[in-house]
Amino acid sequence: MVKMSIQYGTKPNDVLMSSGPSISRSSYIFGTNQGVDITFWGQYFSLNNDNKYRMDIKAMALKQALSLGIQQSNIAISKLDTYTNTSYYSHRHSMATDEPEGRFATLVFMGP
């Protein structure tokens, strides 16, 4: 955001942010916290009652966007879970089920 402000004069209030389908907290399960940067993830990586960890990348994306000054009304984060929704590819689901993997792409543009 800082670089865009300097180079293009972008103001956080003018930014529209959209995050497409991704794995949800309920599906992003870890047996251990080994290898996870707890300082970075903080409350978005937590131990559940089942003694398994969950990572909430959607909530982390929202937190980061808000911290950059993007208005909540300009942020859209998909509720679709790529792990449970078979219309989307999921590396984690493929690893758990031995199903073939796939990929999808994101397109980003800057309008006038």
N, C-alpha and C positions, 0 to 999 in steps of 0.2 A: 504494500500500500504506500509506503514511504517513497519507493522508487517511482511508482506511478504518479504520485503527487508531484514529485520533482520534475519528471520527464514530460508528463502529459497534463499536469494541472488537475488531476483527478481528485475529487472530493469524496470522502467516504459516504456522504449522503446521496451521491449520484450512483453509487455502485449497487448493482443487482447481483445477488449471489444465489446460485442454485446448485444443490448437491444431489446427484442422481441416486439410483438404487445402490445400496451397499449392505454389507452384513450388519445385522442389528445386535444390540447388546445381549439379548436373550440367546443368540446363536453363537456369539463370539466368546467361546469358553476356553479357559486355560486351566490345566491341572496344577500349574505352579506359576510363580511370578518371576522365575529365572529368565534373565535376558530382557526383561521389560524395564524401561527407564521410568521408575516410579515417580521420580521428581517431576518429569515432564507430564506424565499421564494423570497423576494425582487422583482425585476423586473419580475419574473416568475409567479407572482400573481398580476394581474392588472385589473383595472376597464375599461370596454369597453364603447363604445358610447351608448350602449343599457342599461347602468347603471347596468350591471351584471359583476361579476368578472369572470375571466378565470385563470386557473392554467395550466402552461406548464411544465409537469413533464419530457417530453422528452428533452427540452432545459436545464432543471436543471440537468438531468443526464449527458448531454454533458459537461456542465460547470464543474461539479464535476470531471468527468474523465480527462478533460484537466488540471484542477488544481492539479491533482495528477501526472501530467507529462506524461500521456498516449498520444501518437501522434494521431492527428486528423485522419491520414490515417489508424490507427489501431482501429478506432471506427466505429461501424455500429449500427444505431438506426432505427428500423423499422418505416416506415411511416404509417403502418396500424393502424386504429382507431378501438379499440375493441367496442366502443359505437355504431358506425355506421355499422361495418362489422359483419354480423350475423354468420360468420364462427367462431367467437370467443365469449367466455363468457364475460359479462360485468356486474358487480354488479350494477353499476349506471344505465345501460339500463334496467336491470331486475326490479329495484326499480321504474323506470319511467313507465314501461309498464305492470307490474305484471306478466311478463313471468318468467318461472322457471330459477333458477340460476344454474351455474356450475362453475367448477374450472379448471385451467390448471397448469401444473408444469414446473419448470425450472431445467435443469440439468447443473451442473458446474463441470469441471474437470481441473486438473493441469497436463499438459503433461511434458515429460522429458525435 
